[in-house]
Amino acid sequence: MTATEGEILTLDDVAVYLKTGKQTVYRLVQRGEIPAFKLGGTWRFRRSELDLWIADRINKNKPEAE
């Protein structure tokens, strides 16, 4: 595992990483749509899990080949 894969991000970090607002990230967390965990009462995210989540969303949005 590389340092980037094991990197833990804050909600603010994820908003920057996804180029979206903090409220959007928080809403995704509340709906259980994005992988996250609480540490000391604040939301944290593993970069490796986010990357897999992003890849999965990209694959779901690709049209199937005919």
PDB file of N, CA, C, O and CB in Angstrom:
ATOM      1  N   MET A   1       0.851  -1.174   0.000  1.00  0.00           N
ATOM      2  CA  MET A   1       0.000   0.000   0.000  1.00  0.00           C
ATOM      3  C   MET A   1       0.895   1.235   0.000  1.00  0.00           C
ATOM      4  O   MET A   1       1.843   1.325   0.781  1.00  0.00           O
ATOM      5  CB  MET A   1      -0.968  -0.001   1.225  1.00  0.00           C
ATOM      6  N   THR A   2       0.590   2.177  -0.875  1.00  0.00           N
ATOM      7  CA  THR A   2       1.352   3.422  -0.925  1.00  0.00           C
ATOM      8  C   THR A   2       0.791   4.408   0.089  1.00  0.00           C
ATOM      9  O   THR A   2      -0.298   4.207   0.628  1.00  0.00           O
ATOM     10  CB  THR A   2       1.325   4.030  -2.347  1.00  0.00           C
ATOM     11  N   ALA A   3       1.541   5.471   0.343  1.00  0.00           N
ATOM     12  CA  ALA A   3       1.092   6.489   1.295  1.00  0.00           C
ATOM     13  C   ALA A   3      -0.223   7.115   0.844  1.00  0.00           C
ATOM     14  O   ALA A   3      -1.087   7.412   1.669  1.00  0.00           O
ATOM     15  CB  ALA A   3       2.164   7.576   1.463  1.00  0.00           C
ATOM     16  N   THR A   4      -0.375   7.316  -0.460  1.00  0.00           N
ATOM     17  CA  THR A   4      -1.601   7.919  -0.981  1.00  0.00           C
ATOM     18  C   THR A   4      -2.803   7.010  -0.749  1.00  0.00           C
ATOM     19  O   THR A   4      -3.883   7.487  -0.403  1.00  0.00           O
ATOM     20  CB  THR A   4      -1.453   8.224  -2.473  1.00  0.00           C
ATOM     21  N   GLU A   5      -2.619   5.697  -0.940  1.00  0.00           N
ATOM     22  CA  GLU A   5      -3.729   4.758  -0.759  1.00  0.00           C
ATOM     23  C   GLU A   5      -4.228   4.747   0.675  1.00  0.00           C
ATOM     24  O   GLU A   5      -5.431   4.636   0.913  1.00  0.00           O
ATOM     25  CB  GLU A   5      -3.306   3.355  -1.165  1.00  0.00           C
ATOM     26  N   GLY A   6      -3.313   4.863   1.637  1.00  0.00           N
ATOM     27  CA  GLY A   6      -3.683   4.835   3.039  1.00  0.00           C
ATOM     28  C   GLY A   6      -4.034   6.195   3.598  1.00  0.00           C
ATOM     29  O   GLY A   6      -4.329   6.324   4.786  1.00  0.00           O
ATOM     30  N   GLU A   7      -4.005   7.207   2.753  1.00  0.00           N
ATOM     31  CA  GLU A   7      -4.245   8.577   3.205  1.00  0.00           C
ATOM     32  C   GLU A   7      -5.676   8.746   3.706  1.00  0.00           C
ATOM     33  O   GLU A   7      -6.630   8.277   3.084  1.00  0.00           O
ATOM     34  CB  GLU A   7      -3.963   9.571   2.073  1.00  0.00           C
ATOM     35  N   ILE A   8      -5.803   9.421   4.835  1.00  0.00           N
ATOM     36  CA  ILE A   8      -7.107   9.720   5.417  1.00  0.00           C
ATOM     37  C   ILE A   8      -7.418  11.187   5.139  1.00  0.00           C
ATOM     38  O   ILE A   8      -6.593  12.066   5.391  1.00  0.00           O
ATOM     39  CB  ILE A   8      -7.134   9.414   6.958  1.00  0.00           C
ATOM     40  N   LEU A   9      -8.609  11.438   4.620  1.00  0.00           N
ATOM     41  CA  LEU A   9      -9.013  12.793   4.250  1.00  0.00           C
ATOM     42  C   LEU A   9     -10.137  13.291   5.148  1.00  0.00           C
ATOM     43  O   LEU A   9     -10.927  12.505   5.672  1.00  0.00           O
ATOM     44  CB  LEU A   9      -9.450  12.839   2.784  1.00  0.00           C
ATOM     45  N   THR A  10     -10.197  14.600   5.315  1.00  0.00           N
ATOM     46  CA  THR A  10     -11.300  15.238   6.032  1.00  0.00           C
ATOM     47  C   THR A  10     -12.413  15.559   5.039  1.00  0.00           C
ATOM     48  O   THR A  10     -12.240  15.416   3.828  1.00  0.00           O
ATOM     49  CB  THR A  10     -10.822  16.532   6.769  1.00  0.00           C
ATOM     50  N   LEU A  11     -13.540  15.986   5.557  1.00  0.00           N
ATOM     51  CA  LEU A  11     -14.649  16.382   4.698  1.00  0.00           C
ATOM     52  C   LEU A  11     -14.226  17.538   3.784  1.00  0.00           C
ATOM     53  O   LEU A  11     -14.577  17.557   2.605  1.00  0.00           O
ATOM     54  CB  LEU A  11     -15.876  16.784   5.549  1.00  0.00           C
ATOM     55  N   ASP A  12     -13.480  18.490   4.323  1.00  0.00           N
ATOM     56  CA  ASP A  12     -12.983  19.607   3.509  1.00  0.00           C
ATOM     57  C   ASP A  12     -12.071  19.111   2.394  1.00  0.00           C
ATOM     58  O   ASP A  12     -12.169  19.567   1.255  1.00  0.00           O
ATOM     59  CB  ASP A  12     -12.233  20.620   4.387  1.00  0.00           C
ATOM     60  N   ASP A  13     -11.172  18.163   2.731  1.00  0.00           N
ATOM     61  CA  ASP A  13     -10.265  17.596   1.729  1.00  0.00           C
ATOM     62  C   ASP A  13     -11.046  16.931   0.598  1.00  0.00           C
ATOM     63  O   ASP A  13     -10.715  17.087  -0.577  1.00  0.00           O
ATOM     64  CB  ASP A  13      -9.312  16.579   2.380  1.00  0.00           C
ATOM     65  N   VAL A  14     -12.087  16.190   0.972  1.00  0.00           N
ATOM     66  CA  VAL A  14     -12.889  15.472  -0.025  1.00  0.00           C
ATOM     67  C   VAL A  14     -13.629  16.452  -0.925  1.00  0.00           C
ATOM     68  O   VAL A  14     -13.737  16.227  -2.131  1.00  0.00           O
ATOM     69  CB  VAL A  14     -13.891  14.524   0.665  1.00  0.00           C
ATOM     70  N   ALA A  15     -14.132  17.521  -0.361  1.00  0.00           N
ATOM     71  CA  ALA A  15     -14.818  18.533  -1.172  1.00  0.00           C
ATOM     72  C   ALA A  15     -13.865  19.099  -2.225  1.00  0.00           C
ATOM     73  O   ALA A  15     -14.253  19.288  -3.377  1.00  0.00           O
ATOM     74  CB  ALA A  15     -15.370  19.674  -0.275  1.00  0.00           C
ATOM     75  N   VAL A  16     -12.629  19.368  -1.834  1.00  0.00           N
ATOM     76  CA  VAL A  16     -11.630  19.868  -2.787  1.00  0.00           C
ATOM     77  C   VAL A  16     -11.298  18.781  -3.805  1.00  0.00           C
ATOM     78  O   VAL A  16     -11.233  19.051  -5.005  1.00  0.00           O
ATOM     79  CB  VAL A  16     -10.341  20.331  -2.047  1.00  0.00           C
ATOM     80  N   TYR A  17     -11.088  17.553  -3.331  1.00  0.00           N
ATOM     81  CA  TYR A  17     -10.724  16.428  -4.197  1.00  0.00           C
ATOM     82  C   TYR A  17     -11.802  16.167  -5.255  1.00  0.00           C
ATOM     83  O   TYR A  17     -11.489  15.887  -6.412  1.00  0.00           O
ATOM     84  CB  TYR A  17     -10.497  15.163  -3.354  1.00  0.00           C
ATOM     85  N   LEU A  18     -13.067  16.260  -4.849  1.00  0.00           N
ATOM     86  CA  LEU A  18     -14.177  16.010  -5.773  1.00  0.00           C
ATOM     87  C   LEU A  18     -14.629  17.269  -6.506  1.00  0.00           C
ATOM     88  O   LEU A  18     -15.502  17.218  -7.372  1.00  0.00           O
ATOM     89  CB  LEU A  18     -15.347  15.418  -5.022  1.00  0.00           C
ATOM     90  N   LYS A  19     -14.022  18.397  -6.146  1.00  0.00           N
ATOM     91  CA  LYS A  19     -14.373  19.692  -6.750  1.00  0.00           C
ATOM     92  C   LYS A  19     -15.871  19.973  -6.594  1.00  0.00           C
ATOM     93  O   LYS A  19     -16.575  20.294  -7.552  1.00  0.00           O
ATOM     94  CB  LYS A  19     -13.979  19.716  -8.249  1.00  0.00           C
ATOM     95  N   THR A  20     -16.320  19.838  -5.354  1.00  0.00           N
ATOM     96  CA  THR A  20     -17.717  20.080  -5.020  1.00  0.00           C
ATOM     97  C   THR A  20     -17.788  20.789  -3.674  1.00  0.00           C
ATOM     98  O   THR A  20     -16.760  20.995  -3.029  1.00  0.00           O
ATOM     99  CB  THR A  20     -18.524  18.751  -4.990  1.00  0.00           C
ATOM    100  N   GLY A  21     -18.958  21.155  -3.257  1.00  0.00           N
ATOM    101  CA  GLY A  21     -19.116  21.838  -1.985  1.00  0.00           C
ATOM    102  C   GLY A  21     -19.117  20.880  -0.803  1.00  0.00           C
ATOM    103  O   GLY A  21     -19.396  19.690  -0.951  1.00  0.00           O
ATOM    104  N   LYS A  22     -18.801  21.417   0.370  1.00  0.00           N
ATOM    105  CA  LYS A  22     -18.800  20.608   1.588  1.00  0.00           C
ATOM    106  C   LYS A  22     -20.189  20.063   1.883  1.00  0.00           C
ATOM    107  O   LYS A  22     -20.321  18.932   2.351  1.00  0.00           O
ATOM    108  CB  LYS A  22     -18.295  21.430   2.775  1.00  0.00           C
ATOM    109  N   GLN A  23     -21.225  20.850   1.616  1.00  0.00           N
ATOM    110  CA  GLN A  23     -22.595  20.397   1.864  1.00  0.00           C
ATOM    111  C   GLN A  23     -22.948  19.196   0.988  1.00  0.00           C
ATOM    112  O   GLN A  23     -23.658  18.291   1.426  1.00  0.00           O
ATOM    113  CB  GLN A  23     -23.588  21.539   1.614  1.00  0.00           C
ATOM    114  N   THR A  24     -22.455  19.191  -0.237  1.00  0.00           N
ATOM    115  CA  THR A  24     -22.710  18.064  -1.133  1.00  0.00           C
ATOM    116  C   THR A  24     -22.070  16.797  -0.580  1.00  0.00           C
ATOM    117  O   THR A  24     -22.695  15.737  -0.569  1.00  0.00           O
ATOM    118  CB  THR A  24     -22.176  18.360  -2.550  1.00  0.00           C
ATOM    119  N   VAL A  25     -20.827  16.904  -0.123  1.00  0.00           N
ATOM    120  CA  VAL A  25     -20.136  15.744   0.459  1.00  0.00           C
ATOM    121  C   VAL A  25     -20.891  15.276   1.700  1.00  0.00           C
ATOM    122  O   VAL A  25     -21.119  14.079   1.870  1.00  0.00           O
ATOM    123  CB  VAL A  25     -18.656  16.095   0.819  1.00  0.00           C
ATOM    124  N   TYR A  26     -21.275  16.198   2.554  1.00  0.00           N
ATOM    125  CA  TYR A  26     -22.002  15.846   3.772  1.00  0.00           C
ATOM    126  C   TYR A  26     -23.316  15.144   3.443  1.00  0.00           C
ATOM    127  O   TYR A  26     -23.685  14.173   4.104  1.00  0.00           O
ATOM    128  CB  TYR A  26     -22.271  17.098   4.615  1.00  0.00           C
ATOM    129  N   ARG A  27     -24.018  15.629   2.430  1.00  0.00           N
ATOM    130  CA  ARG A  27     -25.276  15.002   2.003  1.00  0.00           C
ATOM    131  C   ARG A  27     -25.023  13.570   1.519  1.00  0.00           C
ATOM    132  O   ARG A  27     -25.793  12.666   1.843  1.00  0.00           O
ATOM    133  CB  ARG A  27     -25.948  15.838   0.881  1.00  0.00           C
ATOM    134  N   LEU A  28     -23.962  13.360   0.755  1.00  0.00           N
ATOM    135  CA  LEU A  28     -23.618  12.014   0.289  1.00  0.00           C
ATOM    136  C   LEU A  28     -23.329  11.086   1.467  1.00  0.00           C
ATOM    137  O   LEU A  28     -23.716   9.918   1.458  1.00  0.00           O
ATOM    138  CB  LEU A  28     -22.403  12.064  -0.655  1.00  0.00           C
ATOM    139  N   VAL A  29     -22.645  11.619   2.478  1.00  0.00           N
ATOM    140  CA  VAL A  29     -22.342  10.839   3.684  1.00  0.00           C
ATOM    141  C   VAL A  29     -23.634  10.469   4.401  1.00  0.00           C
ATOM    142  O   VAL A  29     -23.824   9.312   4.776  1.00  0.00           O
ATOM    143  CB  VAL A  29     -21.407  11.630   4.632  1.00  0.00           C
ATOM    144  N   GLN A  30     -24.507  11.425   4.592  1.00  0.00           N
ATOM    145  CA  GLN A  30     -25.762  11.190   5.307  1.00  0.00           C
ATOM    146  C   GLN A  30     -26.630  10.150   4.607  1.00  0.00           C
ATOM    147  O   GLN A  30     -27.340   9.386   5.261  1.00  0.00           O
ATOM    148  CB  GLN A  30     -26.536  12.493   5.450  1.00  0.00           C
ATOM    149  N   ARG A  31     -26.572  10.122   3.287  1.00  0.00           N
ATOM    150  CA  ARG A  31     -27.354   9.152   2.507  1.00  0.00           C
ATOM    151  C   ARG A  31     -26.661   7.792   2.409  1.00  0.00           C
ATOM    152  O   ARG A  31     -27.246   6.835   1.901  1.00  0.00           O
ATOM    153  CB  ARG A  31     -27.609   9.696   1.106  1.00  0.00           C
ATOM    154  N   GLY A  32     -25.430   7.703   2.887  1.00  0.00           N
ATOM    155  CA  GLY A  32     -24.676   6.456   2.802  1.00  0.00           C
ATOM    156  C   GLY A  32     -24.189   6.164   1.398  1.00  0.00           C
ATOM    157  O   GLY A  32     -23.931   5.009   1.057  1.00  0.00           O
ATOM    158  N   GLU A  33     -24.061   7.195   0.580  1.00  0.00           N
ATOM    159  CA  GLU A  33     -23.684   7.015  -0.821  1.00  0.00           C
ATOM    160  C   GLU A  33     -22.177   7.073  -1.052  1.00  0.00           C
ATOM    161  O   GLU A  33     -21.709   6.729  -2.137  1.00  0.00           O
ATOM    162  CB  GLU A  33     -24.356   8.061  -1.664  1.00  0.00           C
ATOM    163  N   ILE A  34     -21.416   7.500  -0.056  1.00  0.00           N
ATOM    164  CA  ILE A  34     -19.976   7.651  -0.208  1.00  0.00           C
ATOM    165  C   ILE A  34     -19.317   6.958   0.990  1.00  0.00           C
ATOM    166  O   ILE A  34     -19.812   7.071   2.111  1.00  0.00           O
ATOM    167  CB  ILE A  34     -19.557   9.174  -0.302  1.00  0.00           C
ATOM    168  N   PRO A  35     -18.210   6.243   0.768  1.00  0.00           N
ATOM    169  CA  PRO A  35     -17.567   5.534   1.883  1.00  0.00           C
ATOM    170  C   PRO A  35     -16.924   6.508   2.870  1.00  0.00           C
ATOM    171  O   PRO A  35     -16.082   7.324   2.494  1.00  0.00           O
ATOM    172  CB  PRO A  35     -16.507   4.556   1.352  1.00  0.00           C
ATOM    173  N   ALA A  36     -17.331   6.413   4.130  1.00  0.00           N
ATOM    174  CA  ALA A  36     -16.827   7.320   5.163  1.00  0.00           C
ATOM    175  C   ALA A  36     -16.926   6.644   6.523  1.00  0.00           C
ATOM    176  O   ALA A  36     -17.647   5.660   6.691  1.00  0.00           O
ATOM    177  CB  ALA A  36     -17.612   8.659   5.161  1.00  0.00           C
ATOM    178  N   PHE A  37     -16.196   7.180   7.484  1.00  0.00           N
ATOM    179  CA  PHE A  37     -16.283   6.703   8.859  1.00  0.00           C
ATOM    180  C   PHE A  37     -16.063   7.886   9.794  1.00  0.00           C
ATOM    181  O   PHE A  37     -15.466   8.894   9.415  1.00  0.00           O
ATOM    182  CB  PHE A  37     -15.243   5.569   9.134  1.00  0.00           C
ATOM    183  N   LYS A  38     -16.552   7.746  11.007  1.00  0.00           N
ATOM    184  CA  LYS A  38     -16.387   8.814  11.993  1.00  0.00           C
ATOM    185  C   LYS A  38     -15.187   8.511  12.876  1.00  0.00           C
ATOM    186  O   LYS A  38     -14.971   7.378  13.305  1.00  0.00           O
ATOM    187  CB  LYS A  38     -17.667   8.980  12.851  1.00  0.00           C
ATOM    188  N   LEU A  39     -14.419   9.553  13.132  1.00  0.00           N
ATOM    189  CA  LEU A  39     -13.274   9.468  14.029  1.00  0.00           C
ATOM    190  C   LEU A  39     -13.327  10.700  14.922  1.00  0.00           C
ATOM    191  O   LEU A  39     -13.174  11.827  14.450  1.00  0.00           O
ATOM    192  CB  LEU A  39     -11.907   9.378  13.236  1.00  0.00           C
ATOM    193  N   GLY A  40     -13.543  10.480  16.204  1.00  0.00           N
ATOM    194  CA  GLY A  40     -13.637  11.607  17.124  1.00  0.00           C
ATOM    195  C   GLY A  40     -14.785  12.542  16.816  1.00  0.00           C
ATOM    196  O   GLY A  40     -14.697  13.743  17.075  1.00  0.00           O
ATOM    197  N   GLY A  41     -15.860  12.006  16.268  1.00  0.00           N
ATOM    198  CA  GLY A  41     -17.038  12.816  15.988  1.00  0.00           C
ATOM    199  C   GLY A  41     -17.016  13.543  14.658  1.00  0.00           C
ATOM    200  O   GLY A  41     -17.964  14.255  14.329  1.00  0.00           O
ATOM    201  N   THR A  42     -15.949  13.376  13.885  1.00  0.00           N
ATOM    202  CA  THR A  42     -15.888  14.027  12.572  1.00  0.00           C
ATOM    203  C   THR A  42     -15.717  12.978  11.486  1.00  0.00           C
ATOM    204  O   THR A  42     -15.129  11.920  11.710  1.00  0.00           O
ATOM    205  CB  THR A  42     -14.730  15.057  12.514  1.00  0.00           C
ATOM    206  N   TRP A  43     -16.232  13.284  10.324  1.00  0.00           N
ATOM    207  CA  TRP A  43     -16.182  12.350   9.205  1.00  0.00           C
ATOM    208  C   TRP A  43     -14.788  12.297   8.612  1.00  0.00           C
ATOM    209  O   TRP A  43     -14.123  13.321   8.456  1.00  0.00           O
ATOM    210  CB  TRP A  43     -17.196  12.740   8.132  1.00  0.00           C
ATOM    211  N   ARG A  44     -14.353  11.081   8.282  1.00  0.00           N
ATOM    212  CA  ARG A  44     -13.064  10.842   7.639  1.00  0.00           C
ATOM    213  C   ARG A  44     -13.288   9.904   6.458  1.00  0.00           C
ATOM    214  O   ARG A  44     -14.261   9.151   6.417  1.00  0.00           O
ATOM    215  CB  ARG A  44     -12.023  10.242   8.648  1.00  0.00           C
ATOM    216  N   PHE A  45     -12.378   9.965   5.511  1.00  0.00           N
ATOM    217  CA  PHE A  45     -12.494   9.208   4.267  1.00  0.00           C
ATOM    218  C   PHE A  45     -11.130   8.646   3.895  1.00  0.00           C
ATOM    219  O   PHE A  45     -10.115   9.330   4.029  1.00  0.00           O
ATOM    220  CB  PHE A  45     -13.056  10.096   3.122  1.00  0.00           C
ATOM    221  N   ARG A  46     -11.103   7.398   3.427  1.00  0.00           N
ATOM    222  CA  ARG A  46      -9.862   6.818   2.904  1.00  0.00           C
ATOM    223  C   ARG A  46      -9.788   7.138   1.414  1.00  0.00           C
ATOM    224  O   ARG A  46     -10.727   6.871   0.664  1.00  0.00           O
ATOM    225  CB  ARG A  46      -9.798   5.259   3.157  1.00  0.00           C
ATOM    226  N   ARG A  47      -8.664   7.712   0.998  1.00  0.00           N
ATOM    227  CA  ARG A  47      -8.512   8.076  -0.413  1.00  0.00           C
ATOM    228  C   ARG A  47      -8.698   6.858  -1.313  1.00  0.00           C
ATOM    229  O   ARG A  47      -9.321   6.964  -2.369  1.00  0.00           O
ATOM    230  CB  ARG A  47      -7.132   8.710  -0.659  1.00  0.00           C
ATOM    231  N   SER A  48      -8.170   5.707  -0.915  1.00  0.00           N
ATOM    232  CA  SER A  48      -8.288   4.507  -1.747  1.00  0.00           C
ATOM    233  C   SER A  48      -9.753   4.111  -1.946  1.00  0.00           C
ATOM    234  O   SER A  48     -10.139   3.700  -3.040  1.00  0.00           O
ATOM    235  CB  SER A  48      -7.510   3.343  -1.115  1.00  0.00           C
ATOM    236  N   GLU A  49     -10.564   4.231  -0.901  1.00  0.00           N
ATOM    237  CA  GLU A  49     -11.987   3.903  -1.022  1.00  0.00           C
ATOM    238  C   GLU A  49     -12.714   4.925  -1.889  1.00  0.00           C
ATOM    239  O   GLU A  49     -13.614   4.571  -2.651  1.00  0.00           O
ATOM    240  CB  GLU A  49     -12.640   3.833   0.365  1.00  0.00           C
ATOM    241  N   LEU A  50     -12.323   6.189  -1.773  1.00  0.00           N
ATOM    242  CA  LEU A  50     -12.921   7.222  -2.624  1.00  0.00           C
ATOM    243  C   LEU A  50     -12.604   6.966  -4.092  1.00  0.00           C
ATOM    244  O   LEU A  50     -13.469   7.103  -4.957  1.00  0.00           O
ATOM    245  CB  LEU A  50     -12.421   8.616  -2.213  1.00  0.00           C
ATOM    246  N   ASP A  51     -11.354   6.591  -4.365  1.00  0.00           N
ATOM    247  CA  ASP A  51     -10.965   6.317  -5.750  1.00  0.00           C
ATOM    248  C   ASP A  51     -11.776   5.162  -6.330  1.00  0.00           C
ATOM    249  O   ASP A  51     -12.192   5.216  -7.487  1.00  0.00           O
ATOM    250  CB  ASP A  51      -9.465   5.999  -5.832  1.00  0.00           C
ATOM    251  N   LEU A  52     -12.005   4.115  -5.530  1.00  0.00           N
ATOM    252  CA  LEU A  52     -12.836   2.994  -5.985  1.00  0.00           C
ATOM    253  C   LEU A  52     -14.282   3.436  -6.192  1.00  0.00           C
ATOM    254  O   LEU A  52     -14.928   3.027  -7.157  1.00  0.00           O
ATOM    255  CB  LEU A  52     -12.778   1.835  -4.971  1.00  0.00           C
ATOM    256  N   TRP A  53     -14.785   4.268  -5.293  1.00  0.00           N
ATOM    257  CA  TRP A  53     -16.149   4.791  -5.400  1.00  0.00           C
ATOM    258  C   TRP A  53     -16.309   5.617  -6.672  1.00  0.00           C
ATOM    259  O   TRP A  53     -17.310   5.494  -7.377  1.00  0.00           O
ATOM    260  CB  TRP A  53     -16.502   5.643  -4.166  1.00  0.00           C
ATOM    261  N   ILE A  54     -15.321   6.454  -6.960  1.00  0.00           N
ATOM    262  CA  ILE A  54     -15.352   7.275  -8.177  1.00  0.00           C
ATOM    263  C   ILE A  54     -15.342   6.377  -9.412  1.00  0.00           C
ATOM    264  O   ILE A  54     -16.134   6.580 -10.333  1.00  0.00           O
ATOM    265  CB  ILE A  54     -14.146   8.256  -8.212  1.00  0.00           C
ATOM    266  N   ALA A  55     -14.453   5.387  -9.435  1.00  0.00           N
ATOM    267  CA  ALA A  55     -14.361   4.472 -10.580  1.00  0.00           C
ATOM    268  C   ALA A  55     -15.677   3.727 -10.784  1.00  0.00           C
ATOM    269  O   ALA A  55     -16.119   3.541 -11.918  1.00  0.00           O
ATOM    270  CB  ALA A  55     -13.209   3.467 -10.378  1.00  0.00           C
ATOM    271  N   ASP A  56     -16.301   3.303  -9.691  1.00  0.00           N
ATOM    272  CA  ASP A  56     -17.577   2.594  -9.778  1.00  0.00           C
ATOM    273  C   ASP A  56     -18.663   3.493 -10.367  1.00  0.00           C
ATOM    274  O   ASP A  56     -19.456   3.048 -11.197  1.00  0.00           O
ATOM    275  CB  ASP A  56     -18.003   2.088  -8.391  1.00  0.00           C
ATOM    276  N   ARG A  57     -18.699   4.739  -9.947  1.00  0.00           N
ATOM    277  CA  ARG A  57     -19.697   5.681 -10.475  1.00  0.00           C
ATOM    278  C   ARG A  57     -19.457   5.957 -11.953  1.00  0.00           C
ATOM    279  O   ARG A  57     -20.410   6.080 -12.722  1.00  0.00           O
ATOM    280  CB  ARG A  57     -19.666   7.002  -9.683  1.00  0.00           C
ATOM    281  N   ILE A  58     -18.201   6.054 -12.357  1.00  0.00           N
ATOM    282  CA  ILE A  58     -17.877   6.272 -13.770  1.00  0.00           C
ATOM    283  C   ILE A  58     -18.351   5.080 -14.594  1.00  0.00           C
ATOM    284  O   ILE A  58     -18.952   5.247 -15.656  1.00  0.00           O
ATOM    285  CB  ILE A  58     -16.350   6.495 -13.963  1.00  0.00           C
ATOM    286  N   ASN A  59     -18.076   3.870 -14.095  1.00  0.00           N
ATOM    287  CA  ASN A  59     -18.472   2.658 -14.820  1.00  0.00           C
ATOM    288  C   ASN A  59     -19.988   2.517 -14.911  1.00  0.00           C
ATOM    289  O   ASN A  59     -20.501   2.025 -15.916  1.00  0.00           O
ATOM    290  CB  ASN A  59     -17.881   1.427 -14.144  1.00  0.00           C
ATOM    291  N   LYS A  60     -20.706   2.939 -13.882  1.00  0.00           N
ATOM    292  CA  LYS A  60     -22.170   2.848 -13.907  1.00  0.00           C
ATOM    293  C   LYS A  60     -22.771   3.814 -14.919  1.00  0.00           C
ATOM    294  O   LYS A  60     -23.850   3.561 -15.454  1.00  0.00           O
ATOM    295  CB  LYS A  60     -22.745   3.128 -12.518  1.00  0.00           C
ATOM    296  N   ASN A  61     -22.086   4.912 -15.182  1.00  0.00           N
ATOM    297  CA  ASN A  61     -22.602   5.928 -16.100  1.00  0.00           C
ATOM    298  C   ASN A  61     -22.193   5.701 -17.550  1.00  0.00           C
ATOM    299  O   ASN A  61     -22.665   6.405 -18.443  1.00  0.00           O
ATOM    300  CB  ASN A  61     -22.137   7.282 -15.664  1.00  0.00           C
ATOM    301  N   LYS A  62     -21.314   4.719 -17.795  1.00  0.00           N
ATOM    302  CA  LYS A  62     -20.907   4.425 -19.169  1.00  0.00           C
ATOM    303  C   LYS A  62     -22.018   3.664 -19.877  1.00  0.00           C
ATOM    304  O   LYS A  62     -22.584   2.724 -19.318  1.00  0.00           O
ATOM    305  CB  LYS A  62     -19.586   3.612 -19.197  1.00  0.00           C
ATOM    306  N   PRO A  63     -22.329   4.063 -21.098  1.00  0.00           N
ATOM    307  CA  PRO A  63     -23.322   3.283 -21.852  1.00  0.00           C
ATOM    308  C   PRO A  63     -22.732   1.924 -22.224  1.00  0.00           C
ATOM    309  O   PRO A  63     -21.547   1.808 -22.537  1.00  0.00           O
ATOM    310  CB  PRO A  63     -23.776   4.050 -23.134  1.00  0.00           C
ATOM    311  N   GLU A  64     -23.579   0.906 -22.183  1.00  0.00           N
ATOM    312  CA  GLU A  64     -23.120  -0.436 -22.530  1.00  0.00           C
ATOM    313  C   GLU A  64     -22.921  -0.542 -24.032  1.00  0.00           C
ATOM    314  O   GLU A  64     -23.685   0.022 -24.815  1.00  0.00           O
ATOM    315  CB  GLU A  64     -24.120  -1.501 -22.042  1.00  0.00           C
ATOM    316  N   ALA A  65     -21.875  -1.280 -24.425  1.00  0.00           N
ATOM    317  CA  ALA A  65     -21.599  -1.489 -25.851  1.00  0.00           C
ATOM    318  C   ALA A  65     -22.687  -2.373 -26.444  1.00  0.00           C
ATOM    319  O   ALA A  65     -23.172  -3.306 -25.805  1.00  0.00           O
ATOM    320  CB  ALA A  65     -20.191  -2.130 -26.065  1.00  0.00           C
ATOM    321  N   GLU A  66     -23.052  -2.064 -27.653  1.00  0.00           N
ATOM    322  CA  GLU A  66     -24.110  -2.851 -28.313  1.00  0.00           C
ATOM    323  C   GLU A  66     -23.526  -3.992 -29.081  1.00  0.00           C
ATOM    324  O   GLU A  66     -24.261  -4.761 -29.699  1.00  0.00           O
ATOM    325  CB  GLU A  66     -24.941  -1.982 -29.244  1.00  0.00           C
TER     326      GLU A  66
END
